[in-house]
Amino acid sequence: RALSIGMVTIERQCKQRGRFLIEQLGAIDGVEIHHVHSSNCGIVTFAVAGVDAIEVKRRLMKGFLIGHKLHCFHVSTCPGTSTPLDGVDRDILRASCSYFNTDLELTHFCDSLKLIADESRD
């Protein structure tokens, strides 16, 4: 399928998905985006204030598996030491979306993340 779409189109769509995700995450109170550069790909690093990265990932996975279809992109945790340019001293999360993701999938992901951020402030 990728060859029929073309690498130029795939690159453009990955960048668009990354920018869309940054825009959506940036609108959520309590979510900190850890990019010191513009999105040149579909990988977005972020954290939720007051919630450990591993706990955020666990809750995201639980929510996706119980309430909705499993999301179609990878969410991982990484130590702050592996992202020196982002200048963080704690574990952060990375969402890796791709050309085949839809805005609806990304919006659903952000809605789930918003619930976690909201609960952390209660």
N, C-alpha and C positions, 0 to 999 in steps of 0.2 A: 504494500500500500504506500509506503513512504516514497518509493521510487516514482510512483505515478503522480504523487503530489509535487515532488521536486524539492530539492534542498533549500532553494531560495525562499520558497513559500513556507516551508517548515521553520526556517530560521525566523522569518517575519512573524509567524503565528506564535512561536515560543516567546519572542520578545513582547508581543502584544499581551499574551497571557500573563507574563511576569509583571508588566506595567499595570494590568487590570488588578492583579492580586495585590500589588503594593498600594494602589489607590483604595481598594476595598479594606485592606487591613489598616491603612492610615486613618480610616474613618471610625475605627473602633476604639473607644476609650479604654486605656489600659494596655493596648497592644503597642509595643515598641518595635519599629522596623530598624534593622541593623544593616543598612546599606549606606556606605559612604560614597556610592557611585550610582549612576542611573542603571536601570535594569537592562542588562545586555543579554539576558537569558531568562529562562523560566524558573530559576532558583531564587527564592526569596527567604532571607533570614529574618527572624523575628523572635520576640519574647512576650510573655504576658506578665505584667507587673504583679509581683506577689505570689506567683505560682511557678513552681519548679518545672523546668522544661519536660522532664520525663513524665511528670504528672499531667501536664497539658496533653502530651502525646497519648498517654493512656486514656484520658477522658475523651479525646477526639476519636480514638479508635472505638471505644465503647459506644459512644453516641452514634457513630456511623454504622456500626455493626448491628446495634439494637434497633435504632429508629429509622434508618434509611439505608439505601444502597451504599455499599462500600465505595468510598471515593476512588477516583482513578488516577491518583498521583501519590507520590511517596512523601511522607513526612518523617524526618529524622531529627535526632538530637545530636548536637556536636558541642564539644567543650569550647568555652570562650578562647582558650589558648590556641585553638586551630583556626581562629579568625582574627588575627592580630590587627588587620586593617579596620575591623569593625569596632575595636577598642572596648570589648566587653570582658568582664572578669567572672562570668558565670556561664553555665550551659545555655545554649540558645537552640531554636528550632529552625529547620530548613524545610520549606515546602518546595517540591520539585514538580512543576507542571509541564505539560508538553503540548504539542500542536493539536493533539486529538481531544484535549480537554475543552469543555464548553464553559461559557460564562455562567450557566446555571450551576454546574458542578463547583466552580470556584465560589460562587455566591453562597451555595449551601455550606461549603467549608467555612467561609467567613461567618455565616450565621451561627454555626456551631461554636466557633472560636469566640464569638461575641457572648454567647451564653456562659462560657467558661470565664471570660473576663468580668462579666457582670456579677457572677457568683462570687468571684474573688473579692469584690468590693463590698459585699453584703456582710 
